[in-house]
Amino acid sequence: MYAIVAIQGFQYRVAENDRIRVPRLEAEPGATLAIDQVYLLSDGASARVGQPVVPGARVEATVLAHGLARKVIVGKFKRRRDYRRKNGHRQRYTEIRITRVGGEI
């Protein structure tokens, strides 16, 4: 069974025991999350699509850790203008494990 869920404006395809990285959440490691924005719920043979969400569907997850992603280098350059800028950015994330995907199909 899998589901398409929305977490902080991003959509993810999740199944039980999946580990995914989502934008930083305000939750401590070990906390349990309940995700109610389930857009699609499927068991492989049939699927239920919400309008916009599937009523009664719910995904539960556990927060594993917080961290920083790999550094992305951002460069700006204009030719013949002696203009060069170099910046780095590391996105904050929260790693979660999906513990339960449930609802009626």
N, C-alpha and C positions, 0 to 999 in steps of 0.2 A: 504494500500500500504506500502511495506517495501523495504529496500535496504540493500545490503552489501557494506560497504564503507571501505576505508583504511585511517586511520589517524595516522601519524607518525609511519608507519610500522606495525600497528596492525589493524586487521579487526574486524568490528563491524556490527551486524544486527540492523538496526535502523528503526523506524517508527515515524510518527509525534507525537509530545508531549513526546517523550522518553527523559529521563534524563540519561546521561551516564558520566562516569569518564574516561578521556583520559590522557595520559602523558602530563605534563605541556606545555601549549602553550603560546607564547608571544603575548597575546591579553588581553586587559583590560576587566573587567566585564561590560557587557552591549554591547560589540562589536558583530558584526554579522560576521559569517564565511561562506564561500562558499566552499563546498567540491566537487571537480570534479572527484575524483577517485572513481567512482561507478562501482563495479564489477558485480552486479546483481540488477535488478529492477523487482519487482513483485507486482501484484495487488491481489494475492490470487488465481486467476483462471489461469493466464498465467504468464510466467516469460521471461525476456530478459537477456541473459548472454552476457557479453562483452568479447572482445578478445584483450587486457585484460580489457579495460573499455568500458562501454556502451556510445556510442556517444550521446551527447545532454542531458544526465542525470545529474542532479545536486541536491545536498542536502544542505539546508541552516540550520544554527544553530546559537544560541545565547549563548554567554559565561555568565554563572551564577556566578561562584566564583572560586577561587583558594584555594588549601588547602594541607594538609599533611595527608597521609593515616595512618592507625594504625601501630604501631611499630612492626617490625619483628626482633626477636632475632636470631642472628647468632652465633653459638657456634662451637669451634674447640676443639678437645680433642684427645690426644694420650695416650694410657694406659701405665703405668709404666715409663713414661718419665717426669712426673711433668710438663706437658704442657697442659694448659687450656687457651683459649681465649674466650672472650664474647664481641660481638659487637651488636649494635642495628642500625636499618635503618628505615627511614620513607620516603616513596616515595612521591614526589610532584605530584599533579594532578590538572587538570582543569575540572570542572563540566560544561557540556554544555547541552542545551535543543534543540532538533531537532524541527525546526519550519516548514520546508517544505521539502517534498520528491517529486521531479518532474522529468518528462521526458516521452517520448513516449514508450509504451510497444509494 
